[in-house]
């Protein structure tokens, strides 16, 4: 039986790290990934988005704490390959969403995964990927 795969948008991890609405759902998925029941992917571009948002809001000390915490989570952090960059660029060209969101979508399409987010921008692309709403 094939494991369910998920792609976390920055919204999902920011909610989890900030103990905001949706944090419990994210934590439950992370627990499932820890025991090998599922796989969770994160684009390095979305990691960058988490980094700049955290630093802007809370400063560099908190950013270092967040980055350290992220390395402890059962996430497969994937780089922006040539193919993924072109796929994200195509998605961005065709849809009014952020470039970072386009990377999450491209990764979800590539990995046949569900996107986990609460970002309303993803309503515009629900015909491209399945979304797990927080």
C-alpha positions, 0 to 999 in steps of 0.5 A, a space after each residue: 500500500 502506497 503511503 500518503 504523501 504531503 507537502 507542507 506550505 510555509 503556512 502549515 509549519 508557521 502555524 505549528 511553530 507558533 501554536 496557532 490554529 491548525 497546529 494540532 493537525 500539523 502535529 498529528 501528521 508529523 507524528 505519523 511521519 515519525 513512525 513511517 506512516 506517511 511522508 512529508 515534503 517541504 520545498 527549500 523555497 518554502 523553508 526560505 519563506 519561513 525563515 524571512 517571515 520568522 526573522 521579520 517578525 521575531 528577529 534572528 535569535 528566534 530564526 535560529 531556534 526555528 531553523 534548529 527545530 525544523 531540522 528535528 522534524 521528519 521532513 524531506 526538504 527538497 531543493 529547487 531543481 531545474 525541473 521544479 523551478 520551471 514547473 513553479 514558474 509555469 504555475 506562477 505564470 498561469 495563476 495569481 499566487 505567490 512564487 513560494 506557493 507555486 513551489 509547494 504546488 509544483 512539488 505536490 504535483 511531482 510527488 503526487 502529494 496533498 498540500 497542507 495549508 490554511 493559505 486562502 491563495 490555494 483556493 485558486 489552484 485546488 483544481 491542480 492539487 488536493 489541499 488539506 485545509 487547516 
